[in-house]
Structure formats: structure tokens, C-alpha cells
Amino acid sequence: MPSPSLSSSPSPSPSPSSSPSSSETLFRRITDYAHRADPYPLYAELREHKVARQEDGKYLVGTYDEIAALLHDPRVSSDVRNRTEPDPALLPPEGLPPAFIGRDDPEHDRLRRLAMRPFGPPHSPGRVDALRGDITRIAEQLADGLRDKERFDLVDDFAFPLPVTVICDLLGVPSGDIPQVHTWADTVVTGLDFTPGEDPGPRRRAAQEARAAMGLYLGELAEKRRRQPTGDMLSALANDGGPDGQLTQEELMVSTVLLLIAGHETTVNLITNGMLTLLRNPEALERLRAEPELMPRAVEELLRYEPPVQFLPQRTPLADIEVAGVTIPEGVPLVLVLASGNRDPLRFPDPDRFDPDRKDNQHFGFGSGIHNCFGAPLARLETQIALTTLISRLDGSRLLEDPPEYRNSPVLRGPRHLPLAQAQR
Amino acid sequence: MQIVVDLNRCQGYAQCVFLAPQVFELHGEEALLYVPAVPDGQDEHVLRASAACPVQAITVGEQAGGDAGVE
């Protein structure tokens, strides 16, 4: 099991503000790869301060009530163009507007509603539910391919291909193009990494280029679908309008890039963190094997316990905002640490325990408020089906590495590989 | 199976409509309509929808007002 990661600090006494364990260095320590396997002790330290100003002027918030209030506060912007000092890592490619995740109302609302039309209620209420059969079939095929292997990598062999196949299918990306799309998506996410002591310039430029290339690719694909619709989301976005009109070509490009990246880089972590958590908690695993109807709640608990998006790095106050007695100034980077709020003992009893029966589980696994995860219903369904399929078809799996090797990103946190061994029958 | 939705809590996230479209429906952009007596074959959908509600507004029971809401 993970050990407390603060043990590296040599000074046991409450430290002066210049010491390396001061709350001003929390963001640096959270993003340090050394803490990727277990950032939770750092989040506990953050919650003692509620709001922690960082050495570079960022403000971190880690307590549940404060995060909830800020997620619902119209004075908190999601548009990084409102930063006093621009953050090159978060800006969209030259000439393109930010996607709706990085816009404020009313533009955010218009763009999100247009993107929602072919995906969910009120206009397409059955779309996600209709995917259930396909998701189950893909999950079963992938799991059956693993049954006779003595060892396999849950990420490369299952948790990655499942959501990627589903999102590409849903949007209408031909399966032959998936490897190229995947390379772009990975490059974009790598550009978001915070690696202390490394020049982020080249990574960011590569990410901008990948984002632009992906946008052009999806724009061209949408053009084809405009002439010849094929029943997928891209065809609907290119052809169908409502009272708000249609997305412009640029808006369509950045919106679909966002959906494709989000569909690529998040659910894979939820599924992998899920299997890791269940294998670390064999009692819960056995219960879910015997009572699969508990799975929906277990997935909610997983979203609380190991959320695939650990913090939101792109909020900015539009005015000075007082939070827990601290004034967060207008225009500074405001980081909401969702994964810390999810472990706040003032909100969740016994928060470090994985409890698939947990009641009153209003977690921040998909955020909260107007930017609440667009793809949440799809991610839920995929993860419920994935974990149910894995535990019913693969019995006797065990972890070969614990903790496993993690991906670099502290935001989209999850194992890079999860090697498992199976008892042979 | 019966359901009750606390419409004072409901914020229109519509997660239930995605997961159980035969039982929950949006009227306009965010007002929720639902079928209190769950139709046959929809139990699993409703349990998924209830677990997914971000504000925990959906209560499921064998009989509304009977054992519904037992915590």
C-alpha cells in the first residue's frame, strides 16, 4: 500500500514559511512525479489551509464546501484569457477560439447546447442508452481476448481500446484513423503536463500543432459528412441546426477536438483506477462479483475516491473573491483540487476508505455546476460495463506491480500500465 | 418499483434522462418529467439513474411512501 509521501521531509516540526514543506510549495509537490502514486497526503495538507497561495501566485483550494461554492460562482471564469498573466500552456492554437470548456456563459451555454443536441436530452435522449449493447459487446470481446493470457496490461489491452473505440464510433471517426487520432490526443495531453525544471516550450508547441491538425482533420471529415451524412454525431453537428443555428466550422472543429480528447484520456483512467482499487479491496470485489447490481454505486464511489480529473487548473476570478477568510485576487490562476474535496472529512465520513455502499455521495468526480462533465453519462456506462465484464470474466487476476507506473499528468492521473497476472485453469 | 424525485433538489443535470430515457424526460431545457411507477424491465435503468444523480434527488423504493427513502 502507498506510504505517506511526506516522509521525505526532514523537518518534523511545523515549518517556517520558507521551508520546503510550506503550503506555498504544495502545487510544486502535487505536480512532482514522485507523488503521482499517492497525492492524497498532500491534499490533506492542503485542506488544513483551505486556500493556499503558491510561490508563483497561484491559489489552490482543497476543501469541499469552498470548492463547491467556487464551482457555482459566476465570478469564477473558465476562460484563461481573463488571466492577468497569460498561461501559454492553456491557450488555444493561434487563430482558433477556445472550446466550451474554456468559455463562460452565455457563449459557453450556446456552444455546449449545440454540442449536446446530437448527444443527449432534450433532443437526443436515447443516444447514450442505445450504446449499451455495443459497449457490452466490445468489452466482452476485449475481455475474452485476455482469458487465456497468463499476464496482460489492463491499460493497453482493455481500458484504452474500449472508450476510444466507443468515442470514435459515436463521433464517426473511421476505425482506420484511430491510431493517428490517438497520437494527436496523447501529444495534446502531454502539452498540459507540469514537469518541474523542464522547458515546457517544445512540448507546448507540439501540443498546439497536434490540436490544430486534429481540428483540420475533423473539419474535413465534417465536410464529407455534410455532403453524405452517416448517422453519427459529426454528421448531426455538420447538418442539423436548432433555434441557436449551427456551430460555425471553427466552433465545430474545436468542440469535436475537445470531445475526442476527453473521450480518449479520461475514461481509460477511471476504468484502470477502478480495477486497481478493486484488486486492492478484495472484499469489495467479491461483493460486486456476487451482486453486480451494486456496480452503479461502486462507480460513483470510485469517482469520489480516485477521480480521473484530479484538479481544474484553468479557473480565474473575475473579481477579488473572499474564500475562507482569504482574498483571492482578480486575474490570478485559481486551481480547484477536486480530488482533495472528494476526501474532505467534513463532507465524507471516513473519506480514505473505499466504500461501494456509500450514501449521500455528492462527489466532484465530474466537477459540478455549469461545466459539469459533458460526457459523464457515457463514462459512467462504459465504466459500469467495463468493470462488471472484467470481474465476471476474469477471476483470479492479481496485481503484478503495486503501485503501478503512472502516466506523467497530475491532472488526468492514472496508471500508464497495469500489469496483471491470471491464475491458469 | 416506485420512484420519487425531490424537484426542489433537482438542478437539471439530466443524468437520469441519459441513463433511463423511458422513465425520465426533459420538458424544455431543464424541467424534469418522470413516471413514478417504473415500467416493467426498467428497474436496472432506474437504479443506474438514481446512482448517477449529482444532487441525489431520486429516491427508489418498492412502494413510494412505504420503504422508499430508507437510508
Interface residues (C-beta under 8 A of the other chain):
Chain A: R113 G120 P121 P122 P125 G126 V128 D129 E293 P296 R297 V299 E300 K359 D360 N361 Q362 F366 S368 N372 A376 P377 R380 L381 Q384
Chain B: Y13 A14 Q15 V17 F18 L19 A20 P21 E25 L26 H27 G28 E29 E44 H45 L47 R48 S50 A51 A52 P54 V55 Q56 E71
